[in-house]
Amino acid sequence: MTINVEYNYIDSLLKATINSEGDVNGGDGFSPFPGNANQLILALAPYVEALEKSGGVVGEFVNPKYTDESRTKFKKPTRLECMMQDYPIILKDRPGEPAKVGVTIFGDQPYEET
């Protein structure tokens, strides 16, 4: 299964694998690992089935924001979050029917405020 890597994990993942500097801009001034606009379109029946199976429980994590690199003081109160990237994981165990998950990638379309 291939899923998106959350923004707060990419730098440490790159440092541990392919680039000790982490997520640095390329020669064009942009990251070779651009962000995305997360929008989900899903069928309700498999979603409801997955929620019924799990009792509505999905994986959660805490993503604290720290005041500095020492990571000893919070910038603001933190909250529980869950990731849209985990949705295919909760669908994968549907008996008799594999999860049907896809992606659409649009070309570079810079945002211009009017």
VMD Tcl script that builds the backbone (N, CA, C; Angstrom):
set m [mol new atoms 342]
animate dup $m
set s [atomselect $m all]
$s set {name element resname resid chain x y z} {
  {N N MET 1 A 0.850 -1.168 0.000}
  {CA C MET 1 A 0.000 0.000 0.000}
  {C C MET 1 A 0.901 1.237 0.000}
  {N N THR 2 A 0.576 2.180 -0.828}
  {CA C THR 2 A 1.292 3.451 -0.872}
  {C C THR 2 A 0.342 4.547 -0.419}
  {N N ILE 3 A 0.769 5.348 0.545}
  {CA C ILE 3 A -0.056 6.460 1.017}
  {C C ILE 3 A 0.808 7.699 1.175}
  {N N ASN 4 A 0.157 8.816 1.247}
  {CA C ASN 4 A 0.814 10.105 1.399}
  {C C ASN 4 A 1.570 10.172 2.721}
  {N N VAL 5 A 2.668 10.922 2.738}
  {CA C VAL 5 A 3.424 11.153 3.971}
  {C C VAL 5 A 3.020 12.518 4.510}
  {N N GLU 6 A 2.620 12.572 5.758}
  {CA C GLU 6 A 2.169 13.820 6.375}
  {C C GLU 6 A 3.316 14.823 6.456}
  {N N TYR 7 A 2.985 16.098 6.320}
  {CA C TYR 7 A 3.987 17.164 6.274}
  {C C TYR 7 A 4.931 17.162 7.475}
  {N N ASN 8 A 4.440 16.801 8.644}
  {CA C ASN 8 A 5.290 16.858 9.828}
  {C C ASN 8 A 6.203 15.633 9.953}
  {N N TYR 9 A 6.103 14.672 9.038}
  {CA C TYR 9 A 6.988 13.504 9.038}
  {C C TYR 9 A 8.030 13.548 7.925}
  {N N ILE 10 A 7.773 14.315 6.861}
  {CA C ILE 10 A 8.610 14.225 5.665}
  {C C ILE 10 A 10.072 14.578 5.932}
  {N N ASP 11 A 10.332 15.626 6.695}
  {CA C ASP 11 A 11.710 16.046 6.922}
  {C C ASP 11 A 12.514 14.959 7.621}
  {N N SER 12 A 11.977 14.406 8.710}
  {CA C SER 12 A 12.725 13.358 9.427}
  {C C SER 12 A 12.835 12.082 8.587}
  {N N LEU 13 A 11.821 11.776 7.783}
  {CA C LEU 13 A 11.885 10.609 6.898}
  {C C LEU 13 A 13.000 10.770 5.870}
  {N N LEU 14 A 13.081 11.939 5.255}
  {CA C LEU 14 A 14.135 12.185 4.259}
  {C C LEU 14 A 15.514 12.152 4.898}
  {N N LYS 15 A 15.645 12.746 6.089}
  {CA C LYS 15 A 16.941 12.739 6.786}
  {C C LYS 15 A 17.396 11.317 7.099}
  {N N ALA 16 A 16.447 10.455 7.418}
  {CA C ALA 16 A 16.790 9.073 7.782}
  {C C ALA 16 A 17.015 8.179 6.569}
  {N N THR 17 A 16.628 8.646 5.373}
  {CA C THR 17 A 16.711 7.767 4.208}
  {C C THR 17 A 17.566 8.318 3.075}
  {N N ILE 18 A 17.157 9.369 2.424}
  {CA C ILE 18 A 17.833 9.755 1.177}
  {C C ILE 18 A 18.599 11.065 1.205}
  {N N ASN 19 A 18.402 11.910 2.235}
  {CA C ASN 19 A 19.086 13.197 2.240}
  {C C ASN 19 A 19.262 13.662 3.679}
  {N N SER 20 A 20.497 13.693 4.150}
  {CA C SER 20 A 20.756 14.066 5.542}
  {C C SER 20 A 20.342 15.504 5.853}
  {N N GLU 21 A 20.109 16.316 4.823}
  {CA C GLU 21 A 19.654 17.695 5.029}
  {C C GLU 21 A 18.130 17.789 5.134}
  {N N GLY 22 A 17.426 16.718 4.815}
  {CA C GLY 22 A 15.972 16.727 4.894}
  {C C GLY 22 A 15.325 17.318 3.659}
  {N N ASP 23 A 14.228 18.009 3.857}
  {CA C ASP 23 A 13.457 18.582 2.751}
  {C C ASP 23 A 14.013 19.960 2.404}
  {N N VAL 24 A 14.937 19.991 1.469}
  {CA C VAL 24 A 15.540 21.258 1.033}
  {C C VAL 24 A 15.111 21.549 -0.402}
  {N N ASN 25 A 15.056 22.821 -0.733}
  {CA C ASN 25 A 14.661 23.225 -2.074}
  {C C ASN 25 A 15.676 22.774 -3.111}
  {N N GLY 26 A 15.165 22.448 -4.294}
  {CA C GLY 26 A 16.013 22.092 -5.413}
  {C C GLY 26 A 16.547 23.342 -6.094}
  {N N GLY 27 A 17.242 23.155 -7.201}
  {CA C GLY 27 A 17.824 24.262 -7.950}
  {C C GLY 27 A 16.802 25.277 -8.429}
  {N N ASP 28 A 15.559 24.855 -8.581}
  {CA C ASP 28 A 14.499 25.760 -9.039}
  {C C ASP 28 A 13.874 26.550 -7.893}
  {N N GLY 29 A 14.358 26.321 -6.657}
  {CA C GLY 29 A 13.816 27.041 -5.510}
  {C C GLY 29 A 12.629 26.374 -4.849}
  {N N PHE 30 A 12.183 25.224 -5.386}
  {CA C PHE 30 A 11.030 24.517 -4.846}
  {C C PHE 30 A 11.435 23.152 -4.317}
  {N N SER 31 A 10.673 22.666 -3.365}
  {CA C SER 31 A 10.906 21.326 -2.837}
  {C C SER 31 A 10.602 20.299 -3.916}
  {N N PRO 32 A 11.429 19.251 -4.027}
  {CA C PRO 32 A 11.080 18.166 -4.950}
  {C C PRO 32 A 9.919 17.320 -4.426}
  {N N PHE 33 A 9.471 17.623 -3.207}
  {CA C PHE 33 A 8.363 16.912 -2.576}
  {C C PHE 33 A 7.258 17.917 -2.244}
  {N N PRO 34 A 6.539 18.381 -3.263}
  {CA C PRO 34 A 5.552 19.433 -3.030}
  {C C PRO 34 A 4.383 18.959 -2.177}
  {N N GLY 35 A 3.730 19.903 -1.537}
  {CA C GLY 35 A 2.554 19.609 -0.728}
  {C C GLY 35 A 1.346 19.373 -1.603}
  {N N ASN 36 A 0.216 19.209 -0.966}
  {CA C ASN 36 A -1.000 18.964 -1.723}
  {C C ASN 36 A -2.188 19.622 -1.050}
  {N N ALA 37 A -3.255 19.671 -1.779}
  {CA C ALA 37 A -4.525 20.144 -1.227}
  {C C ALA 37 A -5.366 18.894 -0.985}
  {N N ASN 38 A -5.567 18.555 0.259}
  {CA C ASN 38 A -6.281 17.328 0.603}
  {C C ASN 38 A -7.776 17.494 0.422}
  {N N GLN 39 A -8.320 16.746 -0.487}
  {CA C GLN 39 A -9.764 16.716 -0.673}
  {C C GLN 39 A -10.159 15.261 -0.855}
  {N N LEU 40 A -11.128 14.843 -0.092}
  {CA C LEU 40 A -11.569 13.453 -0.143}
  {C C LEU 40 A -12.933 13.351 -0.817}
  {N N ILE 41 A -13.051 12.368 -1.671}
  {CA C ILE 41 A -14.342 12.000 -2.242}
  {C C ILE 41 A -14.475 10.520 -1.939}
  {N N LEU 42 A -15.540 10.142 -1.253}
  {CA C LEU 42 A -15.653 8.736 -0.858}
  {C C LEU 42 A -17.082 8.240 -0.951}
  {N N ALA 43 A -17.181 6.945 -1.114}
  {CA C ALA 43 A -18.490 6.285 -1.122}
  {C C ALA 43 A -18.918 6.090 0.327}
  {N N LEU 44 A -20.147 6.412 0.632}
  {CA C LEU 44 A -20.609 6.328 2.017}
  {C C LEU 44 A -20.744 4.898 2.533}
  {N N ALA 45 A -21.189 3.960 1.703}
  {CA C ALA 45 A -21.422 2.595 2.190}
  {C C ALA 45 A -20.159 1.961 2.787}
  {N N PRO 46 A -19.012 1.950 2.086}
  {CA C PRO 46 A -17.805 1.372 2.694}
  {C C PRO 46 A -17.331 2.145 3.922}
  {N N TYR 47 A -17.539 3.461 3.905}
  {CA C TYR 47 A -17.149 4.294 5.044}
  {C C TYR 47 A -17.979 3.937 6.273}
  {N N VAL 48 A -19.279 3.838 6.099}
  {CA C VAL 48 A -20.175 3.476 7.202}
  {C C VAL 48 A -19.826 2.080 7.715}
  {N N GLU 49 A -19.574 1.160 6.789}
  {CA C GLU 49 A -19.207 -0.208 7.175}
  {C C GLU 49 A -17.924 -0.213 8.010}
  {N N ALA 50 A -16.932 0.562 7.588}
  {CA C ALA 50 A -15.668 0.628 8.324}
  {C C ALA 50 A -15.873 1.242 9.706}
  {N N LEU 51 A -16.697 2.279 9.787}
  {CA C LEU 51 A -16.968 2.905 11.088}
  {C C LEU 51 A -17.733 1.964 12.015}
  {N N GLU 52 A -18.687 1.205 11.452}
  {CA C GLU 52 A -19.427 0.246 12.276}
  {C C GLU 52 A -18.500 -0.839 12.791}
  {N N LYS 53 A -17.595 -1.299 11.935}
  {CA C LYS 53 A -16.658 -2.357 12.328}
  {C C LYS 53 A -15.718 -1.884 13.440}
  {N N SER 54 A -15.285 -0.631 13.353}
  {CA C SER 54 A -14.331 -0.115 14.335}
  {C C SER 54 A -15.014 0.569 15.517}
  {N N GLY 55 A -16.343 0.654 15.477}
  {CA C GLY 55 A -17.056 1.382 16.522}
  {C C GLY 55 A -16.823 2.883 16.421}
  {N N GLY 56 A -16.443 3.336 15.226}
  {CA C GLY 56 A -16.182 4.757 15.021}
  {C C GLY 56 A -14.791 5.194 15.426}
  {N N VAL 57 A -13.951 4.241 15.802}
  {CA C VAL 57 A -12.608 4.570 16.265}
  {C C VAL 57 A -11.644 4.567 15.087}
  {N N VAL 58 A -10.902 5.645 14.942}
  {CA C VAL 58 A -9.836 5.724 13.948}
  {C C VAL 58 A -8.551 6.089 14.684}
  {N N GLY 59 A -7.418 5.736 14.088}
  {CA C GLY 59 A -6.134 6.038 14.715}
  {C C GLY 59 A -5.956 7.531 14.925}
  {N N GLU 60 A -5.446 7.904 16.081}
  {CA C GLU 60 A -5.213 9.307 16.398}
  {C C GLU 60 A -3.769 9.498 16.838}
  {N N PHE 61 A -3.323 10.732 16.771}
  {CA C PHE 61 A -1.996 11.063 17.255}
  {C C PHE 61 A -2.014 12.494 17.770}
  {N N VAL 62 A -0.973 12.859 18.487}
  {CA C VAL 62 A -0.833 14.218 18.988}
  {C C VAL 62 A 0.307 14.858 18.208}
  {N N ASN 63 A 0.084 16.056 17.702}
  {CA C ASN 63 A 1.073 16.765 16.895}
  {C C ASN 63 A 1.393 18.098 17.572}
  {N N PRO 64 A 2.218 18.061 18.627}
  {CA C PRO 64 A 2.477 19.303 19.369}
  {C C PRO 64 A 3.350 20.269 18.574}
  {N N LYS 65 A 3.143 21.544 18.812}
  {CA C LYS 65 A 3.982 22.602 18.241}
  {C C LYS 65 A 4.835 23.150 19.387}
  {N N TYR 66 A 6.141 23.144 19.179}
  {CA C TYR 66 A 7.064 23.577 20.221}
  {C C TYR 66 A 7.561 24.997 19.968}
  {N N THR 67 A 8.042 25.647 21.032}
  {CA C THR 67 A 8.524 27.023 20.906}
  {C C THR 67 A 9.895 27.097 20.243}
  {N N ASP 68 A 10.715 26.019 20.377}
  {CA C ASP 68 A 12.055 26.033 19.785}
  {C C ASP 68 A 12.554 24.604 19.586}
  {N N GLU 69 A 13.777 24.485 19.127}
  {CA C GLU 69 A 14.361 23.176 18.812}
  {C C GLU 69 A 14.560 22.284 20.032}
  {N N SER 70 A 14.568 22.845 21.229}
  {CA C SER 70 A 14.765 22.018 22.430}
  {C C SER 70 A 13.564 21.110 22.689}
  {N N ARG 71 A 12.419 21.466 22.105}
  {CA C ARG 71 A 11.189 20.683 22.227}
  {C C ARG 71 A 10.815 20.418 23.688}
  {N N THR 72 A 10.977 21.447 24.513}
  {CA C THR 72 A 10.649 21.306 25.927}
  {C C THR 72 A 9.457 22.152 26.352}
  {N N LYS 73 A 9.019 23.079 25.492}
  {CA C LYS 73 A 7.905 23.950 25.833}
  {C C LYS 73 A 6.969 24.058 24.632}
  {N N PHE 74 A 5.671 23.879 24.900}
  {CA C PHE 74 A 4.681 23.968 23.829}
  {C C PHE 74 A 4.424 25.417 23.434}
  {N N LYS 75 A 4.256 25.650 22.139}
  {CA C LYS 75 A 3.901 26.970 21.623}
  {C C LYS 75 A 2.449 27.294 21.954}
  {N N LYS 76 A 1.605 26.269 21.873}
  {CA C LYS 76 A 0.181 26.423 22.181}
  {C C LYS 76 A -0.356 25.050 22.555}
  {N N PRO 77 A -1.553 24.990 23.140}
  {CA C PRO 77 A -2.114 23.669 23.476}
  {C C PRO 77 A -2.213 22.792 22.230}
  {N N THR 78 A -2.002 21.507 22.415}
  {CA C THR 78 A -2.058 20.577 21.287}
  {C C THR 78 A -3.411 19.886 21.268}
  {N N ARG 79 A -3.662 19.117 20.236}
  {CA C ARG 79 A -4.955 18.439 20.100}
  {C C ARG 79 A -4.744 17.071 19.464}
  {N N LEU 80 A -5.743 16.228 19.621}
  {CA C LEU 80 A -5.731 14.948 18.932}
  {C C LEU 80 A -6.071 15.178 17.462}
  {N N GLU 81 A -5.393 14.486 16.594}
  {CA C GLU 81 A -5.659 14.591 15.168}
  {C C GLU 81 A -5.731 13.185 14.593}
  {N N CYS 82 A -6.340 13.069 13.431}
  {CA C CYS 82 A -6.253 11.828 12.665}
  {C C CYS 82 A -5.947 12.234 11.229}
  {N N MET 83 A -5.354 11.325 10.483}
  {CA C MET 83 A -4.892 11.676 9.139}
  {C C MET 83 A -5.777 11.067 8.065}
  {N N MET 84 A -6.082 11.863 7.068}
  {CA C MET 84 A -6.863 11.365 5.943}
  {C C MET 84 A -6.117 10.235 5.240}
  {N N GLN 85 A -4.779 10.215 5.353}
  {CA C GLN 85 A -3.992 9.156 4.731}
  {C C GLN 85 A -4.305 7.788 5.330}
  {N N ASP 86 A -4.861 7.762 6.534}
  {CA C ASP 86 A -5.181 6.497 7.182}
  {C C ASP 86 A -6.493 5.888 6.696}
  {N N TYR 87 A -7.271 6.631 5.942}
  {CA C TYR 87 A -8.558 6.116 5.462}
  {C C TYR 87 A -8.400 4.817 4.663}
  {N N PRO 88 A -7.454 4.722 3.714}
  {CA C PRO 88 A -7.306 3.440 3.007}
  {C C PRO 88 A -6.954 2.273 3.922}
  {N N ILE 89 A -6.278 2.570 5.024}
  {CA C ILE 89 A -5.901 1.506 5.963}
  {C C ILE 89 A -7.140 0.915 6.626}
  {N N ILE 90 A -8.116 1.765 7.002}
  {CA C ILE 90 A -9.305 1.217 7.651}
  {C C ILE 90 A -10.199 0.491 6.648}
  {N N LEU 91 A -10.021 0.761 5.351}
  {CA C LEU 91 A -10.814 0.059 4.337}
  {C C LEU 91 A -10.211 -1.281 3.927}
  {N N LYS 92 A -8.931 -1.486 4.155}
  {CA C LYS 92 A -8.238 -2.649 3.593}
  {C C LYS 92 A -8.733 -3.989 4.119}
  {N N ASP 93 A -9.387 -4.007 5.251}
  {CA C ASP 93 A -9.812 -5.271 5.841}
  {C C ASP 93 A -11.257 -5.648 5.524}
  {N N ARG 94 A -11.845 -5.067 4.487}
  {CA C ARG 94 A -13.215 -5.400 4.119}
  {C C ARG 94 A -13.227 -6.792 3.487}
  {N N PRO 95 A -13.867 -7.767 4.115}
  {CA C PRO 95 A -13.855 -9.129 3.583}
  {C C PRO 95 A -14.534 -9.214 2.219}
  {N N GLY 96 A -13.867 -9.894 1.293}
  {CA C GLY 96 A -14.458 -10.149 -0.017}
  {C C GLY 96 A -14.365 -9.004 -1.008}
  {N N GLU 97 A -13.951 -7.846 -0.553}
  {CA C GLU 97 A -13.854 -6.718 -1.482}
  {C C GLU 97 A -12.659 -5.847 -1.113}
  {N N PRO 98 A -11.664 -5.825 -1.997}
  {CA C PRO 98 A -10.502 -4.987 -1.691}
  {C C PRO 98 A -10.877 -3.504 -1.727}
  {N N ALA 99 A -10.138 -2.707 -0.987}
  {CA C ALA 99 A -10.379 -1.265 -0.964}
  {C C ALA 99 A -10.107 -0.684 -2.342}
  {N N LYS 100 A -10.992 0.163 -2.791}
  {CA C LYS 100 A -10.813 0.848 -4.071}
  {C C LYS 100 A -10.465 2.290 -3.755}
  {N N VAL 101 A -9.195 2.591 -3.828}
  {CA C VAL 101 A -8.702 3.911 -3.482}
  {C C VAL 101 A -7.871 4.416 -4.641}
  {N N GLY 102 A -8.088 5.647 -5.043}
  {CA C GLY 102 A -7.342 6.213 -6.157}
  {C C GLY 102 A -6.887 7.624 -5.850}
  {N N VAL 103 A -6.184 8.186 -6.788}
  {CA C VAL 103 A -5.666 9.536 -6.626}
  {C C VAL 103 A -5.749 10.258 -7.965}
  {N N THR 104 A -5.960 11.543 -7.914}
  {CA C THR 104 A -5.907 12.382 -9.104}
  {C C THR 104 A -4.845 13.431 -8.869}
  {N N ILE 105 A -3.958 13.576 -9.813}
  {CA C ILE 105 A -2.888 14.563 -9.695}
  {C C ILE 105 A -3.090 15.619 -10.773}
  {N N PHE 106 A -3.150 16.852 -10.353}
  {CA C PHE 106 A -3.276 17.962 -11.281}
  {C C PHE 106 A -1.904 18.579 -11.496}
  {N N GLY 107 A -1.679 19.133 -12.666}
  {CA C GLY 107 A -0.409 19.805 -12.947}
  {C C GLY 107 A -0.240 21.036 -12.079}
  {N N ASP 108 A 0.958 21.610 -12.135}
  {CA C ASP 108 A 1.229 22.812 -11.356}
  {C C ASP 108 A 0.277 23.923 -11.753}
  {N N GLN 109 A -0.442 24.422 -10.777}
  {CA C GLN 109 A -1.373 25.518 -11.008}
  {C C GLN 109 A -1.193 26.528 -9.880}
  {N N PRO 110 A -0.286 27.482 -10.074}
  {CA C PRO 110 A -0.044 28.430 -8.998}
  {C C PRO 110 A -1.294 29.210 -8.627}
  {N N TYR 111 A -1.427 29.471 -7.376}
  {CA C TYR 111 A -2.566 30.235 -6.856}
  {C C TYR 111 A -2.259 31.711 -7.006}
  {N N GLU 112 A -3.182 32.451 -7.547}
  {CA C GLU 112 A -3.042 33.898 -7.662}
  {C C GLU 112 A -4.244 34.561 -7.023}
  {N N GLU 113 A -3.984 35.409 -6.043}
  {CA C GLU 113 A -5.080 36.118 -5.376}
  {C C GLU 113 A -5.531 37.269 -6.247}
  {N N THR 114 A -6.836 37.394 -6.415}
  {CA C THR 114 A -7.357 38.500 -7.238}
  {C C THR 114 A -8.086 39.509 -6.406}
}
mol reanalyze $m
mol bondsrecalc $m
mol representation Tube
mol addrep $m
